[in-house]
Amino acid sequence: MNAGHVSGLPGAGLASVPHRRILLIVVALILYGSFYPWEFHARRLANSPLWILLHSWPRAFDRFIVWDVAVNVALYLPLGIFGFLAMGSRASRMARVFTPLALALALSSCVEMVQLFDDSRICSASDVASDVAGAGVGIALGALYRGRLQRILAGRAAASLLQPSGALLLLSCWLGYQVFPIFPSWGRTNLVRRLTALGPVSAVSPLDTLVVFAEWLTVACLLESLLKTKTSRLLVLLLLAVPCRLIIASRTLAWSDIAGPLAAYAVWLWLPRIYVRRAVPFLLAAALILGELAPFHFTSAQTFNWVPFRGLFRTAWQDGFVVLFRKSFWYGSVIWLWRGAGYGLGRTTAVAAAALVVLECAQVYLPGRTPDITDAVLAVLMGVLLWLLRDAR
């Protein structure tokens, strides 16, 4: 069946509306990340920006170029997916394919030419090619979803776990935090070193254990919203992600990462579910508040940073993505849980963002912290995504 003729599926006529909104968010994030730190300088160019772009191919390919290509492909992958899905059901297959490709080409080319006026950036034609290639892969995935996977999901009630939803988004963020960057780090020496780094059991942090405990109970609630039954069995399988950190590059394991999941599974298995579900919103919110205020030793004031995601761009990419995945799960789950408790999505998002601003302001007086506006912005972004996925659902 042609991908342009799936309007008979439930919700297919309205599906493009939330996808267009998500596409706008994807474009905005690409622009923000591409132009950060937004420090442009006037410069006299020897030729036009377009001429420079067309002649800016790398002279040699090495592992750095390969890595740069991989990053750009991954960056434009969501643009291809949502660009394809954003097209209306009446659009032809050619329009659905070439419109997102044209958008990726125009966006990437403009970004590269503007970066000529940024001393910290380099104009590169290979970036444009890899960006367009990433969009092409995303278009293929979008076509696969709309042409085949969507029909399969519509025909199998058991496949509700894979239906686009806020719960699935949050579980994806949590899984990304658990296993990113996926690359294994083998070797007996590495395994022994990480096991030794655990230290004695008496060194377990009660606060970290509380946060992990609340995270896993939240995961159980998310699974229950998708599967309705048999959540305990799947939760056992997810517990296997904990020891996997011992063989994942740049990841570590602490006793709190072991004690928290085990305690959460015991509570989920033995206590009445209705009381657990009622307690989880309070538990997760309290754990995050305590985590934000630790170590509770106030000192002289630091500078508050009003530039979103500055800390993410200045840290190692592996650590930055792990933190991004975890905080996206935290703030999105708080909003999702309180909305499930009967509060409006807009009000819950506003309260969560305002609370994070207050907590970040308090971190101005905490040592070892980097107070900024990023967490509040991330909470708003997660609230918007949950709203869009609710419409798609």
N, C-alpha and C positions, 0 to 999 in steps of 0.2 A: 504494500500500500504506500502511496506517495506520502512523504512527510507533510505535504501541504494539505492533506485531506484527513486530518485527525480531529476535525471540529466536532465529530460525533462523540468523542470521549467526554466524560464528565468534566465540566469546567474549562474545556479547551478554548472556548470563545473568550474567556476572561483571563486566561493564564498569562497573556502577554502584558497585561497592565502591571502587575507587580514585578515582572521581569524587566520591564522598561525602567522602573524605579531603581531596582537593584543595579541595572546597567549604569545609571547615572552615578550611583554611589561608587561603583567600580572605577569609572572614568575619573571621578573626583579624587579617589585615593591614588590612582596612578599619577595624576598631575601633582598631587601634594608630595608624593615620594620622589618623583622625578625632579622637582624644582627645589626640594629641601637642600640647604637652609634658606632659600629665597634671597640670596645675596647676588644681585646682578650688577654688572659694571659696564659702562659705555666702552665700546671698543671699535677701532677702525679696522675693518676686514679687507684683506687683499682682493677677495672676490665676493660674489653674492653668497648668502648662507646656503642656498640650494646647491650651488656649484661645489662648495666646500663639503657639503653632506655627501654628494655623489662621488667625491674623490677621497673619502675618509675611510676606505677599507683597510683593515689591519694588514701589515706587511708580512706577518708570520703568525701561524696558529700554534698556541701552546696551551697548557692546562688552564691558564688564567682566562684565555679567550673561550675555551670550552665551558668553563664555569660561568662566565658572563652570559654566554648564549643560553645555558640552562636556566639561569635566573630570569632572563628576559622572556623566555618561553613560558615559564611558570607565571610570570607577572601578567601576561596578556591572555593567558588561558581563560580566566573568568570573563574577560571581555568577549571572547569568541562564543562562549557558552550562552551568556545572557543576551549577547547581540543577536544570536540566532533565535533564541526563544522569545525575544522581545518583538519579533516580526509578527504581524497579524496572521491569522489562519488563512486569509485570502491571498497573501503574498506568494509569489511563485518560488520554486526551489532556487532558481538563479538569484532572485532578489535576497533570499534568506542567506545565501552563501556570500555573495559579493558585497552586500551592504556592510556586514560586520568587518569583512576584509578591508574595504575602503575606509571604514572608520579607524581600524587599527593602523593602516598605512598613513592616513592623514594625521592622526594623533601622535604616532611615534615620530613621524618626520618633523612635525612642528616642535615637539619636545626636544629633539636632537638639535634643531637649528637654534632654538632659544637657549640651549645649554652652551652655545658658543659665547654667550655673555656671562657665563658663570665660571669663575676660576677653578672651582672644585669639580667641574664636570668636563666630559670629553664628548665631542660630536663624533658619532660613529655610524656608518652605514650598515655595519654588521648588526648593530642593535636594532635598526629598523627591520632588517631581514628576519632576525630571530623573533622580534615582536609580532610581525605578521605571521610567521610560522606558528607561534604560540596561539594566536587567534584562530588560525586554521585548524589546529588540533582541538581547540575549544568548540569550533563549529561542528567538527565531526562528532564530538561527544554530545553536543546539543541535539544534533540530528539523530544520534543513537537513542537518546532519551525520548525525544518526541516521536520518533518513528517506530520504535520497538519496545523499549523499556516501559514507556508510559502505558502502552496497551497491556503489557504483562502485569504491571502494578494495578491497573484498573480491573483486571480480571481475576486477581487473587487477593482475597481479603487478608491472607496471612502475610502478604508482602507489605503491609502497612508500615513496617519498620523502615522501609526505604522510601516511603512517600515524603516529598519535601514538606518540612514542618519545622517549627521552632525547636521542638524537642530533638529532632535529628541534627539540627545545626549545633545545638549545645553539646550533644554527645560527640559530634565530630571535633569540636574544639577541645573537649576533654581528652579524646583519644589522641589528638595531635599533641597535646601537652604530655601525654604518657609516653609516646613512642618517637617523637621528633628528636633528631633528624633521620631516624630509621636506619641510617648506615651502621652496620655492625662493627664492633671493635673486638676482634678475637684475641686469644692468647691467655695462657694460664697466668702469666705475670700480671696482666691487666685485671683479671678476675680476682686474684689474690689481693691486689692493691685496693680494689674497690670494697672487697669484703672487710679488709683491715680498717678501711676508712669509716666503717660503720661504728667502730668504737664499742665500748661496753653498753649493755642494755640500760644501765642506770643513767646513761647520757641522753636518753630520749627526751625530746622537748614536749611538754604537755600542750603548749599552745599550737605547735605544728601538728601534733597528733589530733587535736580538736579540729583544726582546719581540714585535714585530710579526711577525718571521720565525717564531717559535714559534707565534703565533696562527694564521698561515696554514697551516702544516703541520698544526696541529690541525684546522682546517677541512677540509683534504684528507682526513684520517683519518675525520672525521665523514661526509663525502660518500661515501667508500668503503664505510662501514658501511651506508649506505642504498641506494646504487646498485650496488655491487659492481664495475661497469665504467663506462667513459667519464667518470671523475671529472676527468681532465685537461681535457676540453672544457668542463665546467661551471665548473671553476676559472678558466678563461680568461674566461668570462662574468662571474664574480664580481669579477674584477680591474677591471671597469668601475666598480665601486662606489667605487674609490679617487679618480678624478678628479671624481666627483660631489660630493665635499665642497666643491669650489670654487664650487658654485652652491646649496649648502644653507645656510639661515640659521643663524647662530651657530656654524658649524663652520669648522675650519681644516685645513690640510694641511701636513705636514712631510716632509722628505726621507726620514725613516725609514719613513713610510707608503708611500713609493714603492719604496725599496730592499728593504724587508722582504718584500713580496709577490713581487717579481720573483725574489729569491733563493730563496724558498720554492718557487715554481713550477719553477725550474730544478732544484732538488734533487729535487722530487717527480717530475719528468719523466725525469731522467737517472740517479738512483741507484736501486739495488734497493729495492723497496718494503718488503721484509721488514725490512731494516735501518733504514729510515726509521721504520716503525711502532714498532720497539723503542726507538728513540732519542727519539721525541717526548715520552713521559711525563717522561723525565729533563730534556729540553730545556725544556719549558714550566715545570716546577717550578723549575728553576734560574733561568730568566729572571725568574719572578715573585719569587723570593727576592732576587735582585740588585736588582730594581726596588723592592722594599719597603725595602731598606737604603740605597739611593742617597739623598744624595750621599756617604755614608760619612764624613761629618764630624760627630762627636758633640760635643754641647754640654751645657749644664745641663738638668736634667730638666724636662719639662712635665707637665701634668695629664693623666691617663688618663681618658677619658670612658667610663662604663659604660652610657650610654643608647643603645641601638641606633638607627641611622639618623638621629641628630641632625644630623650634617653634611649629609645629603641634604635634610632639611627646611629647612635654613638657607641653602642655595645656590639659585641661579637654577634654575628648573624644567628648562630645556633642558639645562644642564650636569649637573644632578643625574641626569636619566634616562640621559644618555650614560654617565656613570660607573657607574650601576646596571647597565645593559646589559652594559658591558664586564666589570665584576667578576663578574657572574653567569656570564658566559661563561668567564672565567678559572677560577673555583673549581669550577664544575660540570664543566668540561673536565678539570681535574686529577683529579677524582674518577672521571669516566667513563673516562679513559685508564688509570689505575691499576687500575680494576676490570677493564678489558679485558686488562690484563697478568696477571690471575689473582688479584688480591687482593680480599677481600670488600668489599662496598659499605659496610657499617657501619664496618669498621676503617679503610677509606680516608677516609671522611667524618670520623671522629674524629681521625685523624692530621692531615688537612688543617686542621680547625678548631683543633686544639691548636697546630700550626705557625703559624697566623695569629695566635693569641693571643701567642705568643712574639715574632713579628716586630713586632706592634703595640706590645708592651712595649718592644722595642728602639727603636721610633720615638719613644718618650718623649724620647730623647736626640738626635734628629735635627731640625735646623732646618727650618721650613716644612712640617712634617707635623702631622696631627691624629690622634693615636693614640686609637683607640676600639675597642669590641667589635663594631662593625658587620660587619667582614669575616668574623669567625668565625661570627657568627649567619647571615650570608648563605651561607656554605659549608654549614652544617648544613641550611639551608632547601633549597639546591640538591640536597644528598644525599637529602633526603626526597622531593623531586619526582622525582628519578631513580628512586628505589625505587617510587614510585607509578606512574610511567609504564612501568616494567618490568613491573609487574603488569598494567597495561592492555594492554601489547603482547602 
